[in-house]
Amino acid sequence: MAAEGLVTVTCKSGFQETVTRLKEGIASRGLTLFAVIDHAKGAEEAGLVLRPTTVLIFGNAKGGTPLMQANQTMGVDLPLRALVWEDGKGQTWISYNDPVWLAQRHALATQAEKVAETLRQGLESIVKSAAGNA
C-alpha cells in the first residue's frame, strides 16, 4: 500500500547511475543540493545491513519561500527531498513527496497551491529524467 502523497517511480538504470543523474538534474535546473544522506553507509557504520538507500535534499528560496510565507509549518517539509533506493530484487526506485499534497497537508491557500504545482512539475521532470523515463 502506497503512502499518501508519496510518488514512487521505477528506474531504468542502476542505483549509483540514478543518484548521479538525479544530482545532475538538480544542478542543471539551478537548484542547490543541500545534503546527500547515504543511509546504507550509516547502517554499515552501525554494524547493520541496508540495501542502497540515499536521500538527496535540494531546492531554492524562490520555490520554497512563498510556500512558507503562506504557512510557516511548510518548513518542516522543505527543502524538497528525493529517496533513491534499491529493492530486494535489485530494482532501483525514486520516491518523493508530491509538493501539491504537501501544500494541502499544510492547508495552504489556492495561490500557494499554484506555486506547489509548479514545484510538482519541476520535481517530476527531474525525477523522470534521472529514472531514464523522460
MODELLER restraints for C-alpha pairs under 7 A, 6 or more apart:
rsr = mdl.restraints
at = mdl.atoms
rsr.add(forms.Gaussian(group=physical.xy_distance, feature=features.Distance(at['CA:5:A'], at['CA:97:A']), mean=5.66, stdev=0.5))
rsr.add(forms.Gaussian(group=physical.xy_distance, feature=features.Distance(at['CA:5:A'], at['CA:98:A']), mean=5.46, stdev=0.5))
rsr.add(forms.Gaussian(group=physical.xy_distance, feature=features.Distance(at['CA:5:A'], at['CA:101:A']), mean=5.37, stdev=0.5))
rsr.add(forms.Gaussian(group=physical.xy_distance, feature=features.Distance(at['CA:6:A'], at['CA:95:A']), mean=6.69, stdev=0.5))
rsr.add(forms.Gaussian(group=physical.xy_distance, feature=features.Distance(at['CA:6:A'], at['CA:96:A']), mean=5.70, stdev=0.5))
rsr.add(forms.Gaussian(group=physical.xy_distance, feature=features.Distance(at['CA:6:A'], at['CA:97:A']), mean=4.68, stdev=0.5))
rsr.add(forms.Gaussian(group=physical.xy_distance, feature=features.Distance(at['CA:6:A'], at['CA:98:A']), mean=6.11, stdev=0.5))
rsr.add(forms.Gaussian(group=physical.xy_distance, feature=features.Distance(at['CA:7:A'], at['CA:95:A']), mean=5.44, stdev=0.5))
rsr.add(forms.Gaussian(group=physical.xy_distance, feature=features.Distance(at['CA:7:A'], at['CA:96:A']), mean=5.38, stdev=0.5))
rsr.add(forms.Gaussian(group=physical.xy_distance, feature=features.Distance(at['CA:7:A'], at['CA:97:A']), mean=6.11, stdev=0.5))
rsr.add(forms.Gaussian(group=physical.xy_distance, feature=features.Distance(at['CA:7:A'], at['CA:98:A']), mean=6.39, stdev=0.5))
rsr.add(forms.Gaussian(group=physical.xy_distance, feature=features.Distance(at['CA:8:A'], at['CA:93:A']), mean=6.67, stdev=0.5))
rsr.add(forms.Gaussian(group=physical.xy_distance, feature=features.Distance(at['CA:8:A'], at['CA:94:A']), mean=5.60, stdev=0.5))
rsr.add(forms.Gaussian(group=physical.xy_distance, feature=features.Distance(at['CA:8:A'], at['CA:95:A']), mean=4.21, stdev=0.5))
rsr.add(forms.Gaussian(group=physical.xy_distance, feature=features.Distance(at['CA:8:A'], at['CA:96:A']), mean=6.65, stdev=0.5))
rsr.add(forms.Gaussian(group=physical.xy_distance, feature=features.Distance(at['CA:9:A'], at['CA:93:A']), mean=5.58, stdev=0.5))
rsr.add(forms.Gaussian(group=physical.xy_distance, feature=features.Distance(at['CA:9:A'], at['CA:94:A']), mean=5.26, stdev=0.5))
rsr.add(forms.Gaussian(group=physical.xy_distance, feature=features.Distance(at['CA:9:A'], at['CA:95:A']), mean=6.38, stdev=0.5))
rsr.add(forms.Gaussian(group=physical.xy_distance, feature=features.Distance(at['CA:10:A'], at['CA:92:A']), mean=6.32, stdev=0.5))
rsr.add(forms.Gaussian(group=physical.xy_distance, feature=features.Distance(at['CA:10:A'], at['CA:93:A']), mean=4.61, stdev=0.5))
rsr.add(forms.Gaussian(group=physical.xy_distance, feature=features.Distance(at['CA:10:A'], at['CA:94:A']), mean=6.61, stdev=0.5))
rsr.add(forms.Gaussian(group=physical.xy_distance, feature=features.Distance(at['CA:10:A'], at['CA:131:A']), mean=6.72, stdev=0.5))
rsr.add(forms.Gaussian(group=physical.xy_distance, feature=features.Distance(at['CA:11:A'], at['CA:92:A']), mean=5.41, stdev=0.5))
rsr.add(forms.Gaussian(group=physical.xy_distance, feature=features.Distance(at['CA:11:A'], at['CA:93:A']), mean=5.41, stdev=0.5))
rsr.add(forms.Gaussian(group=physical.xy_distance, feature=features.Distance(at['CA:11:A'], at['CA:131:A']), mean=4.19, stdev=0.5))
rsr.add(forms.Gaussian(group=physical.xy_distance, feature=features.Distance(at['CA:11:A'], at['CA:132:A']), mean=6.26, stdev=0.5))
rsr.add(forms.Gaussian(group=physical.xy_distance, feature=features.Distance(at['CA:12:A'], at['CA:131:A']), mean=5.90, stdev=0.5))
rsr.add(forms.Gaussian(group=physical.xy_distance, feature=features.Distance(at['CA:12:A'], at['CA:132:A']), mean=5.52, stdev=0.5))
rsr.add(forms.Gaussian(group=physical.xy_distance, feature=features.Distance(at['CA:13:A'], at['CA:131:A']), mean=6.80, stdev=0.5))
rsr.add(forms.Gaussian(group=physical.xy_distance, feature=features.Distance(at['CA:13:A'], at['CA:132:A']), mean=6.89, stdev=0.5))
rsr.add(forms.Gaussian(group=physical.xy_distance, feature=features.Distance(at['CA:14:A'], at['CA:92:A']), mean=5.93, stdev=0.5))
rsr.add(forms.Gaussian(group=physical.xy_distance, feature=features.Distance(at['CA:15:A'], at['CA:85:A']), mean=6.92, stdev=0.5))
rsr.add(forms.Gaussian(group=physical.xy_distance, feature=features.Distance(at['CA:15:A'], at['CA:86:A']), mean=6.52, stdev=0.5))
rsr.add(forms.Gaussian(group=physical.xy_distance, feature=features.Distance(at['CA:15:A'], at['CA:92:A']), mean=5.48, stdev=0.5))
rsr.add(forms.Gaussian(group=physical.xy_distance, feature=features.Distance(at['CA:18:A'], at['CA:130:A']), mean=5.61, stdev=0.5))
rsr.add(forms.Gaussian(group=physical.xy_distance, feature=features.Distance(at['CA:18:A'], at['CA:131:A']), mean=6.19, stdev=0.5))
rsr.add(forms.Gaussian(group=physical.xy_distance, feature=features.Distance(at['CA:19:A'], at['CA:84:A']), mean=6.67, stdev=0.5))
rsr.add(forms.Gaussian(group=physical.xy_distance, feature=features.Distance(at['CA:21:A'], at['CA:130:A']), mean=4.73, stdev=0.5))
rsr.add(forms.Gaussian(group=physical.xy_distance, feature=features.Distance(at['CA:22:A'], at['CA:126:A']), mean=6.81, stdev=0.5))
rsr.add(forms.Gaussian(group=physical.xy_distance, feature=features.Distance(at['CA:22:A'], at['CA:127:A']), mean=6.74, stdev=0.5))
rsr.add(forms.Gaussian(group=physical.xy_distance, feature=features.Distance(at['CA:22:A'], at['CA:130:A']), mean=4.82, stdev=0.5))
rsr.add(forms.Gaussian(group=physical.xy_distance, feature=features.Distance(at['CA:25:A'], at['CA:126:A']), mean=5.44, stdev=0.5))
rsr.add(forms.Gaussian(group=physical.xy_distance, feature=features.Distance(at['CA:25:A'], at['CA:130:A']), mean=6.85, stdev=0.5))
rsr.add(forms.Gaussian(group=physical.xy_distance, feature=features.Distance(at['CA:26:A'], at['CA:33:A']), mean=6.99, stdev=0.5))
rsr.add(forms.Gaussian(group=physical.xy_distance, feature=features.Distance(at['CA:26:A'], at['CA:126:A']), mean=6.85, stdev=0.5))
rsr.add(forms.Gaussian(group=physical.xy_distance, feature=features.Distance(at['CA:31:A'], at['CA:58:A']), mean=6.53, stdev=0.5))
rsr.add(forms.Gaussian(group=physical.xy_distance, feature=features.Distance(at['CA:31:A'], at['CA:59:A']), mean=5.15, stdev=0.5))
rsr.add(forms.Gaussian(group=physical.xy_distance, feature=features.Distance(at['CA:31:A'], at['CA:60:A']), mean=5.66, stdev=0.5))
rsr.add(forms.Gaussian(group=physical.xy_distance, feature=features.Distance(at['CA:32:A'], at['CA:58:A']), mean=5.41, stdev=0.5))
rsr.add(forms.Gaussian(group=physical.xy_distance, feature=features.Distance(at['CA:32:A'], at['CA:59:A']), mean=5.43, stdev=0.5))
rsr.add(forms.Gaussian(group=physical.xy_distance, feature=features.Distance(at['CA:32:A'], at['CA:60:A']), mean=6.10, stdev=0.5))
rsr.add(forms.Gaussian(group=physical.xy_distance, feature=features.Distance(at['CA:33:A'], at['CA:57:A']), mean=6.04, stdev=0.5))
rsr.add(forms.Gaussian(group=physical.xy_distance, feature=features.Distance(at['CA:33:A'], at['CA:58:A']), mean=4.41, stdev=0.5))
rsr.add(forms.Gaussian(group=physical.xy_distance, feature=features.Distance(at['CA:33:A'], at['CA:59:A']), mean=6.87, stdev=0.5))
rsr.add(forms.Gaussian(group=physical.xy_distance, feature=features.Distance(at['CA:34:A'], at['CA:57:A']), mean=5.51, stdev=0.5))
rsr.add(forms.Gaussian(group=physical.xy_distance, feature=features.Distance(at['CA:34:A'], at['CA:58:A']), mean=5.33, stdev=0.5))
rsr.add(forms.Gaussian(group=physical.xy_distance, feature=features.Distance(at['CA:35:A'], at['CA:56:A']), mean=5.92, stdev=0.5))
rsr.add(forms.Gaussian(group=physical.xy_distance, feature=features.Distance(at['CA:35:A'], at['CA:57:A']), mean=5.19, stdev=0.5))
rsr.add(forms.Gaussian(group=physical.xy_distance, feature=features.Distance(at['CA:36:A'], at['CA:54:A']), mean=6.90, stdev=0.5))
rsr.add(forms.Gaussian(group=physical.xy_distance, feature=features.Distance(at['CA:36:A'], at['CA:55:A']), mean=5.73, stdev=0.5))
rsr.add(forms.Gaussian(group=physical.xy_distance, feature=features.Distance(at['CA:36:A'], at['CA:56:A']), mean=4.66, stdev=0.5))
rsr.add(forms.Gaussian(group=physical.xy_distance, feature=features.Distance(at['CA:36:A'], at['CA:57:A']), mean=6.44, stdev=0.5))
rsr.add(forms.Gaussian(group=physical.xy_distance, feature=features.Distance(at['CA:37:A'], at['CA:54:A']), mean=5.48, stdev=0.5))
rsr.add(forms.Gaussian(group=physical.xy_distance, feature=features.Distance(at['CA:37:A'], at['CA:55:A']), mean=5.05, stdev=0.5))
rsr.add(forms.Gaussian(group=physical.xy_distance, feature=features.Distance(at['CA:37:A'], at['CA:56:A']), mean=6.50, stdev=0.5))
rsr.add(forms.Gaussian(group=physical.xy_distance, feature=features.Distance(at['CA:38:A'], at['CA:53:A']), mean=6.24, stdev=0.5))
rsr.add(forms.Gaussian(group=physical.xy_distance, feature=features.Distance(at['CA:38:A'], at['CA:54:A']), mean=4.51, stdev=0.5))
rsr.add(forms.Gaussian(group=physical.xy_distance, feature=features.Distance(at['CA:38:A'], at['CA:55:A']), mean=6.65, stdev=0.5))
rsr.add(forms.Gaussian(group=physical.xy_distance, feature=features.Distance(at['CA:39:A'], at['CA:53:A']), mean=5.44, stdev=0.5))
rsr.add(forms.Gaussian(group=physical.xy_distance, feature=features.Distance(at['CA:39:A'], at['CA:54:A']), mean=5.72, stdev=0.5))
rsr.add(forms.Gaussian(group=physical.xy_distance, feature=features.Distance(at['CA:40:A'], at['CA:50:A']), mean=5.01, stdev=0.5))
rsr.add(forms.Gaussian(group=physical.xy_distance, feature=features.Distance(at['CA:40:A'], at['CA:51:A']), mean=6.15, stdev=0.5))
rsr.add(forms.Gaussian(group=physical.xy_distance, feature=features.Distance(at['CA:40:A'], at['CA:52:A']), mean=5.43, stdev=0.5))
rsr.add(forms.Gaussian(group=physical.xy_distance, feature=features.Distance(at['CA:40:A'], at['CA:53:A']), mean=5.59, stdev=0.5))
rsr.add(forms.Gaussian(group=physical.xy_distance, feature=features.Distance(at['CA:43:A'], at['CA:49:A']), mean=5.88, stdev=0.5))
rsr.add(forms.Gaussian(group=physical.xy_distance, feature=features.Distance(at['CA:43:A'], at['CA:50:A']), mean=6.20, stdev=0.5))
rsr.add(forms.Gaussian(group=physical.xy_distance, feature=features.Distance(at['CA:51:A'], at['CA:86:A']), mean=6.13, stdev=0.5))
rsr.add(forms.Gaussian(group=physical.xy_distance, feature=features.Distance(at['CA:52:A'], at['CA:85:A']), mean=5.61, stdev=0.5))
rsr.add(forms.Gaussian(group=physical.xy_distance, feature=features.Distance(at['CA:52:A'], at['CA:86:A']), mean=5.52, stdev=0.5))
rsr.add(forms.Gaussian(group=physical.xy_distance, feature=features.Distance(at['CA:53:A'], at['CA:84:A']), mean=5.78, stdev=0.5))
rsr.add(forms.Gaussian(group=physical.xy_distance, feature=features.Distance(at['CA:53:A'], at['CA:85:A']), mean=4.34, stdev=0.5))
rsr.add(forms.Gaussian(group=physical.xy_distance, feature=features.Distance(at['CA:53:A'], at['CA:86:A']), mean=6.59, stdev=0.5))
rsr.add(forms.Gaussian(group=physical.xy_distance, feature=features.Distance(at['CA:54:A'], at['CA:83:A']), mean=5.70, stdev=0.5))
rsr.add(forms.Gaussian(group=physical.xy_distance, feature=features.Distance(at['CA:54:A'], at['CA:84:A']), mean=5.26, stdev=0.5))
rsr.add(forms.Gaussian(group=physical.xy_distance, feature=features.Distance(at['CA:54:A'], at['CA:85:A']), mean=6.40, stdev=0.5))
rsr.add(forms.Gaussian(group=physical.xy_distance, feature=features.Distance(at['CA:55:A'], at['CA:81:A']), mean=6.59, stdev=0.5))
rsr.add(forms.Gaussian(group=physical.xy_distance, feature=features.Distance(at['CA:55:A'], at['CA:82:A']), mean=5.61, stdev=0.5))
rsr.add(forms.Gaussian(group=physical.xy_distance, feature=features.Distance(at['CA:55:A'], at['CA:83:A']), mean=4.40, stdev=0.5))
rsr.add(forms.Gaussian(group=physical.xy_distance, feature=features.Distance(at['CA:55:A'], at['CA:84:A']), mean=6.29, stdev=0.5))
rsr.add(forms.Gaussian(group=physical.xy_distance, feature=features.Distance(at['CA:56:A'], at['CA:81:A']), mean=5.44, stdev=0.5))
rsr.add(forms.Gaussian(group=physical.xy_distance, feature=features.Distance(at['CA:56:A'], at['CA:82:A']), mean=5.37, stdev=0.5))
rsr.add(forms.Gaussian(group=physical.xy_distance, feature=features.Distance(at['CA:56:A'], at['CA:83:A']), mean=6.50, stdev=0.5))
rsr.add(forms.Gaussian(group=physical.xy_distance, feature=features.Distance(at['CA:57:A'], at['CA:79:A']), mean=6.34, stdev=0.5))
rsr.add(forms.Gaussian(group=physical.xy_distance, feature=features.Distance(at['CA:57:A'], at['CA:80:A']), mean=5.79, stdev=0.5))
rsr.add(forms.Gaussian(group=physical.xy_distance, feature=features.Distance(at['CA:57:A'], at['CA:81:A']), mean=4.31, stdev=0.5))
rsr.add(forms.Gaussian(group=physical.xy_distance, feature=features.Distance(at['CA:57:A'], at['CA:82:A']), mean=6.71, stdev=0.5))
rsr.add(forms.Gaussian(group=physical.xy_distance, feature=features.Distance(at['CA:58:A'], at['CA:79:A']), mean=5.68, stdev=0.5))
rsr.add(forms.Gaussian(group=physical.xy_distance, feature=features.Distance(at['CA:58:A'], at['CA:80:A']), mean=5.43, stdev=0.5))
rsr.add(forms.Gaussian(group=physical.xy_distance, feature=features.Distance(at['CA:58:A'], at['CA:81:A']), mean=6.05, stdev=0.5))
rsr.add(forms.Gaussian(group=physical.xy_distance, feature=features.Distance(at['CA:59:A'], at['CA:79:A']), mean=5.39, stdev=0.5))
rsr.add(forms.Gaussian(group=physical.xy_distance, feature=features.Distance(at['CA:59:A'], at['CA:80:A']), mean=5.85, stdev=0.5))
rsr.add(forms.Gaussian(group=physical.xy_distance, feature=features.Distance(at['CA:63:A'], at['CA:119:A']), mean=6.90, stdev=0.5))
rsr.add(forms.Gaussian(group=physical.xy_distance, feature=features.Distance(at['CA:64:A'], at['CA:78:A']), mean=6.78, stdev=0.5))
rsr.add(forms.Gaussian(group=physical.xy_distance, feature=features.Distance(at['CA:64:A'], at['CA:79:A']), mean=6.92, stdev=0.5))
rsr.add(forms.Gaussian(group=physical.xy_distance, feature=features.Distance(at['CA:66:A'], at['CA:112:A']), mean=6.87, stdev=0.5))
rsr.add(forms.Gaussian(group=physical.xy_distance, feature=features.Distance(at['CA:67:A'], at['CA:74:A']), mean=6.49, stdev=0.5))
rsr.add(forms.Gaussian(group=physical.xy_distance, feature=features.Distance(at['CA:67:A'], at['CA:112:A']), mean=5.82, stdev=0.5))
rsr.add(forms.Gaussian(group=physical.xy_distance, feature=features.Distance(at['CA:68:A'], at['CA:74:A']), mean=5.25, stdev=0.5))
rsr.add(forms.Gaussian(group=physical.xy_distance, feature=features.Distance(at['CA:68:A'], at['CA:75:A']), mean=5.98, stdev=0.5))
rsr.add(forms.Gaussian(group=physical.xy_distance, feature=features.Distance(at['CA:70:A'], at['CA:108:A']), mean=6.04, stdev=0.5))
rsr.add(forms.Gaussian(group=physical.xy_distance, feature=features.Distance(at['CA:70:A'], at['CA:112:A']), mean=6.50, stdev=0.5))
rsr.add(forms.Gaussian(group=physical.xy_distance, feature=features.Distance(at['CA:71:A'], at['CA:106:A']), mean=6.90, stdev=0.5))
rsr.add(forms.Gaussian(group=physical.xy_distance, feature=features.Distance(at['CA:71:A'], at['CA:108:A']), mean=6.48, stdev=0.5))
rsr.add(forms.Gaussian(group=physical.xy_distance, feature=features.Distance(at['CA:73:A'], at['CA:106:A']), mean=6.80, stdev=0.5))
rsr.add(forms.Gaussian(group=physical.xy_distance, feature=features.Distance(at['CA:74:A'], at['CA:106:A']), mean=6.26, stdev=0.5))
rsr.add(forms.Gaussian(group=physical.xy_distance, feature=features.Distance(at['CA:81:A'], at['CA:96:A']), mean=6.34, stdev=0.5))
rsr.add(forms.Gaussian(group=physical.xy_distance, feature=features.Distance(at['CA:82:A'], at['CA:94:A']), mean=6.58, stdev=0.5))
rsr.add(forms.Gaussian(group=physical.xy_distance, feature=features.Distance(at['CA:82:A'], at['CA:95:A']), mean=5.76, stdev=0.5))
rsr.add(forms.Gaussian(group=physical.xy_distance, feature=features.Distance(at['CA:82:A'], at['CA:96:A']), mean=4.76, stdev=0.5))
rsr.add(forms.Gaussian(group=physical.xy_distance, feature=features.Distance(at['CA:83:A'], at['CA:94:A']), mean=5.46, stdev=0.5))
rsr.add(forms.Gaussian(group=physical.xy_distance, feature=features.Distance(at['CA:83:A'], at['CA:95:A']), mean=5.07, stdev=0.5))
rsr.add(forms.Gaussian(group=physical.xy_distance, feature=features.Distance(at['CA:83:A'], at['CA:96:A']), mean=6.30, stdev=0.5))
rsr.add(forms.Gaussian(group=physical.xy_distance, feature=features.Distance(at['CA:84:A'], at['CA:93:A']), mean=5.70, stdev=0.5))
rsr.add(forms.Gaussian(group=physical.xy_distance, feature=features.Distance(at['CA:84:A'], at['CA:94:A']), mean=4.54, stdev=0.5))
rsr.add(forms.Gaussian(group=physical.xy_distance, feature=features.Distance(at['CA:84:A'], at['CA:95:A']), mean=6.60, stdev=0.5))
rsr.add(forms.Gaussian(group=physical.xy_distance, feature=features.Distance(at['CA:85:A'], at['CA:92:A']), mean=5.63, stdev=0.5))
rsr.add(forms.Gaussian(group=physical.xy_distance, feature=features.Distance(at['CA:85:A'], at['CA:93:A']), mean=5.36, stdev=0.5))
rsr.add(forms.Gaussian(group=physical.xy_distance, feature=features.Distance(at['CA:85:A'], at['CA:94:A']), mean=6.45, stdev=0.5))
rsr.add(forms.Gaussian(group=physical.xy_distance, feature=features.Distance(at['CA:86:A'], at['CA:92:A']), mean=4.38, stdev=0.5))
rsr.add(forms.Gaussian(group=physical.xy_distance, feature=features.Distance(at['CA:86:A'], at['CA:93:A']), mean=6.20, stdev=0.5))
rsr.add(forms.Gaussian(group=physical.xy_distance, feature=features.Distance(at['CA:98:A'], at['CA:120:A']), mean=6.29, stdev=0.5))
rsr.add(forms.Gaussian(group=physical.xy_distance, feature=features.Distance(at['CA:99:A'], at['CA:116:A']), mean=5.28, stdev=0.5))
rsr.add(forms.Gaussian(group=physical.xy_distance, feature=features.Distance(at['CA:99:A'], at['CA:117:A']), mean=6.90, stdev=0.5))
rsr.add(forms.Gaussian(group=physical.xy_distance, feature=features.Distance(at['CA:99:A'], at['CA:119:A']), mean=6.34, stdev=0.5))
rsr.add(forms.Gaussian(group=physical.xy_distance, feature=features.Distance(at['CA:99:A'], at['CA:120:A']), mean=5.36, stdev=0.5))
rsr.add(forms.Gaussian(group=physical.xy_distance, feature=features.Distance(at['CA:100:A'], at['CA:113:A']), mean=6.24, stdev=0.5))
rsr.add(forms.Gaussian(group=physical.xy_distance, feature=features.Distance(at['CA:100:A'], at['CA:116:A']), mean=5.08, stdev=0.5))
rsr.add(forms.Gaussian(group=physical.xy_distance, feature=features.Distance(at['CA:100:A'], at['CA:117:A']), mean=5.73, stdev=0.5))
rsr.add(forms.Gaussian(group=physical.xy_distance, feature=features.Distance(at['CA:100:A'], at['CA:120:A']), mean=6.60, stdev=0.5))
rsr.add(forms.Gaussian(group=physical.xy_distance, feature=features.Distance(at['CA:103:A'], at['CA:113:A']), mean=5.93, stdev=0.5))
rsr.add(forms.Gaussian(group=physical.xy_distance, feature=features.Distance(at['CA:103:A'], at['CA:116:A']), mean=6.46, stdev=0.5))
rsr.add(forms.Gaussian(group=physical.xy_distance, feature=features.Distance(at['CA:128:A'], at['CA:134:A']), mean=5.11, stdev=0.5))
